[in-house]
Amino acid sequence: MAIRQILRRSFSNERRLAEVPKGHVAVYVGDNEKRRFVIPVAYLNHPSFQELLFQAEEEFGFNHPMGGLTIPCSEDLFVDLISGLSTR
């Protein structure tokens, strides 16, 4: 019985991790180890973010290694960019 409860709990945690709120998109960022960020879709239209999307297209095309949108930049640079967008 305890094993079933543990499995149920782990499956529900996985589902929660996979969920993306309406109006948001999940992206993967980082040089070596990728970290998942969930950002508002509106950020995708910002010129700075458009440049990152262009770099992603150049590097990965439509074959993203994480199975989702992968942004080819450091996590620090991405966090700085997102922080600047969220204050506007």
C-alpha positions as CSV (number, residue, x, y, z in Angstrom):
1,M,0.0,0.0,0.0
2,A,2.8,2.5,0.9
3,I,4.5,1.9,-2.5
4,R,1.3,2.8,-4.3
5,Q,1.0,6.0,-2.3
6,I,4.6,6.9,-3.1
7,L,4.1,6.3,-6.8
8,R,0.9,8.3,-6.9
9,R,2.6,11.2,-5.1
10,S,5.6,11.1,-7.5
11,F,3.3,11.0,-10.6
12,S,1.3,13.9,-9.3
13,N,4.5,15.9,-8.7
14,E,5.7,15.1,-12.2
15,R,2.4,16.4,-13.6
16,R,2.7,19.6,-11.6
17,L,6.2,20.2,-12.9
18,A,5.0,19.7,-16.4
19,E,2.1,22.1,-16.0
20,V,2.4,25.5,-17.6
21,P,-0.2,28.2,-16.6
22,K,-2.3,29.7,-19.4
23,G,-0.4,32.6,-21.0
24,H,3.0,31.2,-20.2
25,V,5.6,29.1,-21.9
26,A,8.3,26.8,-20.5
27,V,11.9,27.3,-21.8
28,Y,15.2,25.6,-20.9
29,V,18.2,27.7,-20.3
30,G,21.9,27.2,-19.4
31,D,25.3,26.4,-20.8
32,N,25.8,22.8,-19.5
33,E,23.0,21.8,-17.3
34,K,19.6,23.2,-18.5
35,R,17.2,24.8,-16.0
36,R,13.4,25.1,-16.8
37,F,11.8,28.5,-16.6
38,V,8.1,29.4,-17.0
39,I,7.7,32.8,-18.5
40,P,4.8,34.9,-19.7
41,V,4.2,34.6,-23.5
42,A,4.3,38.4,-23.8
43,Y,8.1,38.2,-23.2
44,L,8.5,36.5,-26.6
45,N,7.6,39.7,-28.4
46,H,10.3,41.8,-26.7
47,P,13.3,42.6,-29.0
48,S,15.9,41.3,-26.6
49,F,14.0,38.0,-26.3
50,Q,13.5,37.9,-30.1
51,E,17.3,37.9,-30.3
52,L,17.5,34.9,-28.0
53,L,14.9,33.1,-30.1
54,F,16.9,33.9,-33.3
55,Q,20.0,32.4,-31.6
56,A,18.0,29.3,-30.6
57,E,16.8,28.9,-34.2
58,E,20.4,29.2,-35.5
59,E,21.8,26.7,-33.0
60,F,19.0,24.1,-32.7
61,G,16.5,24.7,-35.6
62,F,13.5,22.8,-34.5
63,N,15.5,20.0,-32.8
64,H,15.6,21.2,-29.2
65,P,17.6,18.7,-27.0
66,M,15.3,19.2,-24.0
67,G,12.1,18.5,-25.9
68,G,11.0,22.1,-25.4
69,L,12.3,25.5,-26.4
70,T,16.0,25.7,-25.5
71,I,17.6,29.1,-25.2
72,P,21.4,29.1,-25.9
73,C,22.6,31.5,-23.2
74,S,23.9,31.4,-19.7
75,E,21.3,31.2,-16.9
76,D,22.7,34.5,-15.4
77,L,22.2,36.4,-18.7
78,F,18.6,35.0,-19.0
79,V,17.7,35.9,-15.4
80,D,19.0,39.4,-16.0
81,L,17.0,39.7,-19.2
82,I,13.8,38.4,-17.6
83,S,14.3,40.6,-14.5
84,G,14.5,43.6,-16.8
85,L,11.3,42.6,-18.7
86,S,9.3,42.0,-15.5
87,T,9.9,45.5,-14.2
88,R,8.5,47.1,-17.3
